């Protein structure tokens, strides 16, 4: 793999190729490898979500398949069962429990996932709960033209963001053409409200569970759904450190829609239960009114009259539109960088998300959680870190998840595959997904003994 740059002493190989929209990977207690295919991609392309075992000869064995309610966004294995987040683009999000024999049961359903973002990346904690992320319906709290273009507003015209607790609004409304009926007409839409529904100052929106933009949890055998933390735009990747601390990646604002944000980087958070992390009025722990986040349109003003708390400082801030997604900690001195977290960056979706000055993301990075310093770990060679299909060479496309094997000696990378962004929007290509495996080369292993 001469087209991929790695730190000295490491090597990379393709373990499986030809997958259609793979999004997650996990291992059973024997070290067997399992991957999921999403069953859906941005661009409104529907396939079949599947749970697959990667056999020793590289062949794929189907364990289970889902319904047309993708995307399946993440997977974890615990005590003989697989736990999968079903994104819920058509029927609402779900947390699925699947036995090794392929029997599917539902731990949580009716999650608010009809919009821009989905139910994401479950991880099982030592406390016997399945933790998962739930993305918001909109970019920044207002249903508008961008959601119509994405397709979901036509399917679910009443859908909107839902707070986890009661909130009080400033009464700010945004005027657009009426894209649902007659574009000669105008409608005004307020925060946390259906399209075309205006709000007034000091209006209270009642909170409820399940809610948007939150980390939630449910017992591994089913039970009451609980909110862990909220105010997160799109909490995509979740993982626990060796000390049991929960870390989450958050995809930040795009420059689109009625209330665009500019220059807000994706974030790595350390999650404190009960904390509000700032969405829709803060980014990177700072107010959206900061000069760093100004746009050429109306600069974002606060939607909330009273904020539920003061957002904490992030552990690290990634590149704007890098799409920081799946993550995992190195737990092995043999692999190196023990205690650092490795993060898959799916890469930008410009121009839909806003302007960029060159490709952003399309790589795997490692983060020192004490200092917030970020270093590239796996990236394509070349003048810019573009996906292989764009540069016309070999290499990685869109890393969406990373996971260390149980021994901690190999890092597996889930590469979603080719998905260029055209004038019409995302144009995903089937059967282009890859599972990559990174490990120390033999010379390095001998040297480190």
VMD Tcl script that draws the C-alpha trace (Angstrom):
set ca {
  {0.00 0.00 0.00}
  {2.48 2.57 -1.21}
  {-0.24 5.22 -1.61}
  {-0.91 5.41 2.15}
  {1.31 7.25 4.61}
  {1.85 5.69 8.04}
  {4.22 6.46 10.91}
  {7.52 4.55 10.75}
  {7.21 0.99 11.99}
  {3.61 0.35 10.91}
  {2.07 -1.45 7.95}
  {-1.43 -1.55 6.47}
  {-3.29 -4.16 4.43}
  {-6.75 -4.59 2.96}
  {-8.58 -7.31 4.88}
  {-11.93 -7.21 3.02}
  {-13.06 -5.23 -0.02}
  {-16.23 -4.97 -2.09}
  {-18.48 -4.03 0.83}
  {-21.49 -1.77 0.31}
  {-21.53 1.15 2.76}
  {-19.82 -0.52 5.76}
  {-20.09 1.55 8.94}
  {-18.92 -0.47 11.93}
  {-16.76 -3.32 13.18}
  {-16.56 -5.42 16.33}
  {-15.02 -8.63 17.70}
  {-16.34 -11.53 19.75}
  {-14.45 -13.05 22.67}
  {-12.54 -15.36 20.32}
  {-11.30 -12.47 18.21}
  {-13.59 -13.16 15.25}
  {-14.28 -10.08 13.13}
  {-17.78 -8.79 12.37}
  {-18.81 -5.82 10.21}
  {-22.07 -4.14 9.35}
  {-23.29 -2.69 6.07}
  {-25.49 0.37 6.54}
  {-28.32 -0.34 4.10}
  {-28.55 3.37 3.29}
  {-26.32 6.22 2.19}
  {-26.75 9.95 1.85}
  {-27.91 10.45 -1.70}
  {-31.08 8.51 -0.87}
  {-29.60 5.18 -1.97}
  {-31.19 2.20 -0.22}
  {-29.68 -1.28 0.05}
  {-29.98 -4.06 2.65}
  {-28.43 -3.56 6.12}
  {-26.44 -6.66 7.07}
  {-24.36 -8.10 9.91}
  {-21.47 -10.09 8.44}
  {-18.75 -12.30 9.90}
  {-15.35 -12.08 8.24}
  {-14.15 -15.68 8.10}
  {-10.49 -16.72 8.26}
  {-10.33 -17.17 4.48}
  {-11.63 -13.64 3.92}
  {-15.10 -14.79 2.92}
  {-18.20 -13.13 4.37}
  {-20.90 -15.00 6.26}
  {-24.24 -13.26 6.75}
  {-25.46 -13.41 10.35}
  {-28.51 -11.15 10.07}
  {-30.15 -8.61 7.80}
  {-32.39 -5.68 8.62}
  {-35.39 -3.90 7.16}
  {-35.52 -0.79 4.98}
  {-34.93 1.52 7.93}
  {-31.20 2.19 7.72}
  {-28.59 3.25 8.06}
  {-27.09 0.83 10.54}
  {-24.50 3.20 11.97}
  {-22.53 1.26 14.58}
  {-22.05 -2.02 16.41}
  {-20.72 -3.41 19.68}
  {-20.40 -6.96 21.02}
  {-21.14 -7.91 24.62}
  {-21.81 -11.18 26.42}
  {-22.74 -13.21 23.34}
  {-24.83 -10.58 21.58}
  {-24.38 -7.80 19.06}
  {-25.83 -4.35 19.68}
  {-26.55 -2.25 16.60}
  {-27.85 1.28 16.10}
  {-30.46 1.41 13.34}
  {-30.49 4.96 11.99}
  {-34.21 4.97 11.30}
  {-34.55 7.17 8.22}
  {-38.05 5.81 7.46}
  {-39.47 4.33 10.68}
  {-37.48 6.05 13.43}
  {-34.30 4.95 15.12}
  {-33.85 1.69 17.01}
  {-31.32 -0.08 19.18}
  {-31.18 -3.72 18.10}
  {-29.90 -6.74 19.99}
  {-28.85 -9.61 17.72}
  {-27.80 -13.08 18.84}
  {-24.98 -15.00 17.17}
  {-27.68 -17.06 15.48}
  {-29.12 -13.91 13.92}
  {-32.22 -13.47 16.09}
  {-33.12 -9.77 16.26}
  {-34.86 -8.08 19.20}
  {-35.52 -4.38 19.78}
  {-34.28 -2.66 22.95}
  {-35.43 0.85 22.01}
  {-37.49 2.23 19.14}
  {-39.34 5.35 17.97}
  {-36.13 7.34 18.32}
  {-36.26 10.76 16.56}
  {-34.18 9.90 13.49}
  {-36.22 11.03 10.48}
  {-34.05 14.09 9.85}
  {-30.50 15.09 8.94}
  {-28.86 12.83 11.52}
  {-29.45 9.38 12.90}
  {-29.29 7.04 15.87}
  {-25.59 6.32 16.25}
  {-22.84 3.97 17.43}
  {-23.83 1.94 20.50}
  {-21.27 0.97 23.12}
  {-21.91 -1.26 26.14}
  {-20.66 0.01 29.48}
  {-19.51 -1.98 32.50}
  {-22.75 -0.91 34.19}
  {-24.87 -3.07 31.88}
  {-26.25 -0.24 29.78}
  {-26.07 0.34 26.04}
  {-24.98 3.94 25.41}
  {-25.72 5.54 22.04}
  {-25.89 8.90 20.29}
  {-28.96 10.52 18.81}
  {-28.36 13.25 16.23}
  {-30.56 16.30 15.74}
  {-33.14 16.75 13.00}
  {-31.66 19.95 11.60}
  {-28.41 21.80 11.13}
  {-28.95 24.36 13.88}
  {-32.48 24.11 15.25}
  {-34.62 25.39 12.33}
  {-36.43 23.22 9.76}
  {-35.96 24.79 6.32}
  {-35.06 24.55 2.66}
  {-32.00 22.36 3.24}
  {-34.16 19.69 4.88}
  {-36.52 19.76 1.91}
  {-33.58 19.18 -0.43}
  {-32.40 16.29 1.73}
  {-35.74 14.58 1.16}
  {-36.96 13.97 4.69}
  {-39.16 17.07 5.03}
  {-41.37 15.75 2.22}
  {-41.67 12.38 4.00}
  {-42.18 13.80 7.49}
  {-43.44 17.41 7.25}
  {-44.19 17.61 11.01}
  {-40.77 16.41 12.17}
  {-38.51 18.75 14.14}
  {-35.99 18.80 16.97}
  {-37.06 17.70 20.46}
  {-35.38 19.02 23.63}
  {-34.53 16.63 26.46}
  {-35.76 19.13 29.06}
  {-38.07 22.15 29.00}
  {-36.53 25.13 27.19}
  {-37.56 28.77 26.78}
  {-37.24 30.38 23.34}
  {-36.26 33.89 22.29}
  {-39.00 33.80 19.66}
  {-36.69 34.15 16.68}
  {-38.29 33.00 13.40}
  {-36.89 32.47 9.90}
  {-38.75 33.19 6.65}
  {-38.51 30.90 3.61}
  {-40.54 30.00 0.57}
  {-43.19 27.40 1.28}
  {-41.47 24.40 -0.26}
  {-44.24 22.00 0.75}
  {-47.15 23.68 -1.06}
  {-46.71 26.89 -3.05}
  {-43.27 28.45 -3.35}
  {-44.90 31.80 -4.13}
  {-46.00 31.84 -0.49}
  {-43.77 32.55 2.50}
  {-43.68 30.73 5.83}
  {-41.97 31.53 9.12}
  {-40.41 28.80 11.23}
  {-39.15 28.94 14.80}
  {-36.80 26.75 16.81}
  {-37.79 23.23 17.88}
  {-40.96 23.56 15.79}
  {-42.46 22.01 12.64}
  {-41.80 23.68 9.31}
  {-43.99 26.75 8.90}
  {-44.70 27.09 12.64}
  {-43.59 30.38 14.18}
  {-42.70 30.94 17.83}
  {-42.94 33.85 20.28}
  {-40.62 35.24 22.94}
  {-40.58 33.26 26.20}
  {-42.44 30.35 24.62}
  {-41.72 27.12 26.49}
  {-41.05 23.94 24.53}
  {-41.63 20.90 26.71}
  {-38.83 18.39 26.93}
  {-39.35 14.68 26.54}
  {-37.45 11.42 26.12}
  {-36.38 10.22 23.60}
  {-35.00 13.55 22.43}
  {-32.73 15.04 19.78}
  {-29.02 15.76 20.08}
  {-28.30 13.54 23.05}
  {-26.40 10.61 24.46}
  {-28.92 8.15 25.89}
  {-28.76 4.69 27.39}
  {-30.93 1.61 27.79}
  {-30.28 -1.61 29.79}
  {-28.75 -4.46 27.76}
  {-31.87 -6.56 28.37}
  {-34.28 -3.71 27.67}
  {-36.00 -1.24 29.97}
  {-36.37 2.46 30.59}
  {-34.55 4.85 28.26}
  {-32.48 7.51 30.04}
  {-30.73 10.72 28.97}
  {-27.02 10.84 29.83}
  {-26.13 14.22 28.28}
  {-27.64 16.55 25.66}
  {-27.03 19.66 23.57}
  {-24.93 17.67 21.06}
  {-25.53 18.29 17.35}
  {-24.59 14.85 16.05}
  {-22.90 12.63 18.64}
  {-21.59 9.97 16.27}
  {-18.80 7.90 17.83}
  {-18.84 6.66 21.43}
  {-16.18 4.77 23.38}
  {-15.03 4.23 26.95}
  {-11.48 4.80 28.15}
  {-9.74 2.21 30.31}
  {-10.77 4.22 33.36}
  {-14.43 3.99 32.32}
  {-14.82 7.55 31.05}
  {-17.19 8.03 28.10}
  {-15.84 9.96 25.10}
  {-17.92 11.15 22.15}
  {-17.22 12.74 18.77}
  {-19.61 15.49 17.68}
  {-20.16 16.59 14.08}
  {-20.54 20.37 14.16}
  {-22.56 22.92 12.16}
  {-22.74 23.29 8.39}
  {-22.99 26.52 6.42}
  {-26.48 25.81 5.11}
  {-30.15 26.37 5.78}
  {-31.99 29.19 7.52}
  {-29.41 29.51 10.31}
  {-25.98 28.63 8.91}
  {-22.85 28.32 11.01}
  {-19.34 28.89 9.69}
  {-15.97 27.73 10.92}
  {-17.13 25.40 13.68}
  {-14.82 22.42 14.08}
  {-15.90 18.91 15.00}
  {-15.31 18.13 18.65}
  {-14.10 15.37 20.97}
  {-15.98 15.52 24.28}
  {-15.51 13.86 27.63}
  {-19.07 13.20 28.77}
  {-20.26 14.24 32.22}
  {-23.73 12.88 33.01}
  {-26.42 15.55 33.15}
  {-24.40 18.12 31.22}
  {-25.72 20.30 28.37}
  {-23.06 20.70 25.64}
  {-24.33 23.82 23.89}
  {-26.35 22.99 20.77}
  {-28.02 24.96 19.17}
  {-26.41 28.14 20.55}
  {-22.78 27.12 21.13}
  {-20.01 25.46 19.13}
  {-16.73 24.13 20.53}
  {-18.04 25.32 23.90}
  {-18.22 28.93 22.63}
  {-21.25 31.08 21.71}
  {-22.34 30.97 18.08}
  {-22.22 34.78 18.16}
  {-18.41 34.61 18.26}
  {-16.75 36.49 15.39}
  {-14.99 33.24 14.46}
  {-18.35 31.80 13.42}
  {-19.69 34.70 11.34}
  {-21.32 34.05 7.97}
  {-22.28 36.25 5.04}
  {-25.91 35.62 5.88}
  {-27.60 36.59 9.16}
  {-25.09 35.83 11.89}
  {-26.46 33.25 14.32}
  {-28.27 34.73 17.31}
  {-29.28 32.75 20.38}
  {-32.43 30.68 19.95}
  {-32.80 30.03 23.67}
  {-33.74 32.76 26.14}
  {-32.19 30.78 29.00}
  {-29.42 28.25 28.53}
  {-29.61 24.97 30.45}
  {-26.00 25.36 31.58}
  {-22.53 26.50 30.61}
  {-20.94 24.15 28.07}
  {-17.58 22.68 29.12}
  {-14.38 22.92 27.12}
  {-13.76 20.23 24.49}
  {-11.01 17.66 24.82}
  {-9.95 18.41 21.23}
  {-11.20 20.31 18.18}
  {-10.91 18.75 14.72}
  {-10.93 20.38 11.30}
  {-14.07 22.15 10.10}
  {-16.27 19.66 8.18}
  {-13.77 16.81 8.82}
  {-16.64 14.58 10.02}
  {-14.94 13.01 13.04}
  {-16.80 9.74 13.57}
  {-15.84 6.36 15.06}
  {-13.14 6.22 17.72}
  {-11.26 3.83 19.99}
  {-8.48 3.95 22.57}
  {-5.12 2.22 22.21}
  {-4.76 -0.06 25.22}
  {-1.52 -1.75 24.24}
  {2.13 -0.77 24.56}
  {2.75 -3.31 21.81}
  {0.80 -1.24 19.28}
  {1.92 2.03 20.80}
  {0.31 5.34 21.78}
  {-1.39 3.71 24.75}
  {-4.02 5.99 26.26}
  {-4.48 8.01 23.08}
  {-7.74 7.87 21.15}
  {-7.82 7.09 17.42}
  {-10.54 8.80 15.37}
  {-11.85 8.05 11.86}
  {-12.50 11.18 9.82}
  {-15.07 10.52 7.10}
  {-14.13 13.68 5.24}
  {-15.99 16.77 4.10}
  {-19.15 16.78 2.01}
  {-18.48 20.14 0.38}
  {-20.03 22.08 -1.21}
  {-23.22 20.92 0.55}
  {-21.85 21.64 4.03}
  {-20.14 24.94 3.16}
  {-17.00 26.23 1.53}
  {-13.59 24.71 2.12}
  {-10.13 25.57 0.84}
  {-9.05 21.99 0.25}
  {-10.10 18.46 1.25}
  {-10.70 18.08 5.00}
  {-10.60 14.75 6.82}
  {-10.36 11.49 4.81}
  {-7.90 10.04 7.33}
  {-7.38 8.50 10.76}
  {-5.87 10.67 13.48}
  {-4.74 10.07 17.05}
  {-5.49 12.43 19.93}
  {-3.66 13.00 23.20}
  {-6.62 13.50 25.54}
  {-4.48 15.34 28.10}
  {-3.22 18.03 25.72}
  {-5.77 17.94 22.87}
  {-2.94 17.60 20.35}
  {-3.99 15.81 17.15}
  {-1.62 13.92 14.84}
  {-2.26 12.17 11.54}
  {-1.90 8.40 11.71}
  {-3.27 7.01 8.42}
  {-3.59 9.35 5.44}
  {-3.18 9.14 1.68}
  {0.08 10.42 0.26}
  {-0.04 13.49 -1.93}
  {-0.17 17.25 -1.89}
  {-3.54 17.20 -0.10}
  {-5.23 14.50 1.97}
  {-7.90 13.72 -0.61}
  {-9.77 10.41 -1.00}
  {-8.09 7.95 -3.35}
  {-10.80 8.26 -6.00}
  {-10.23 12.01 -6.19}
  {-6.46 11.82 -6.48}
  {-6.60 8.93 -8.96}
  {-4.39 6.67 -6.85}
  {-4.86 3.79 -4.44}
  {-5.52 4.25 -0.75}
  {-8.34 5.07 1.60}
  {-11.63 6.79 0.78}
  {-13.87 7.68 3.72}
  {-12.87 6.17 7.10}
  {-15.98 5.97 9.27}
  {-14.97 3.72 12.17}
  {-11.86 2.38 13.90}
  {-11.54 -0.43 16.43}
  {-8.67 -2.26 18.08}
  {-8.84 -6.04 18.24}
  {-9.23 -7.63 21.72}
  {-5.46 -8.10 22.02}
  {-4.91 -4.43 21.23}
  {-2.20 -5.21 18.68}
  {-4.07 -4.38 15.47}
  {-6.17 -1.37 14.47}
  {-9.04 -2.05 12.07}
  {-10.38 0.77 9.90}
  {-13.84 0.73 8.32}
  {-13.72 2.58 4.99}
  {-17.25 3.49 3.82}
  {-16.16 3.62 0.20}
  {-16.45 6.01 -2.72}
  {-18.94 8.86 -2.26}
  {-18.14 11.96 -4.31}
  {-20.26 15.07 -3.84}
  {-21.68 16.30 -7.15}
  {-23.89 19.27 -8.03}
  {-26.86 17.00 -7.40}
  {-25.54 15.92 -3.99}
  {-23.84 12.76 -2.66}
  {-23.23 10.06 -5.27}
  {-22.34 6.89 -3.31}
  {-20.91 3.85 -5.10}
  {-21.87 0.33 -4.06}
  {-19.27 -2.39 -3.40}
  {-16.40 0.06 -2.80}
  {-16.13 -0.31 0.99}
  {-12.99 -1.77 2.56}
  {-11.80 -3.04 5.94}
  {-8.16 -2.07 6.55}
  {-5.84 -3.58 9.16}
  {-2.91 -1.67 10.67}
  {-0.23 -3.28 12.82}
  {3.42 -3.03 13.69}
  {5.73 -4.50 11.07}
  {7.98 -7.38 12.08}
  {11.19 -5.32 12.25}
  {9.52 -2.86 14.60}
  {8.21 -5.69 16.80}
  {11.71 -7.10 17.21}
  {13.16 -3.65 17.90}
  {10.57 -2.92 20.61}
  {11.15 -6.16 22.54}
}
mol new
graphics top color blue
foreach p $ca { graphics top sphere $p radius 0.5 }
foreach p [lrange $ca 0 end-1] q [lrange $ca 1 end] { graphics top cylinder $p $q radius 0.2 }
display resetview
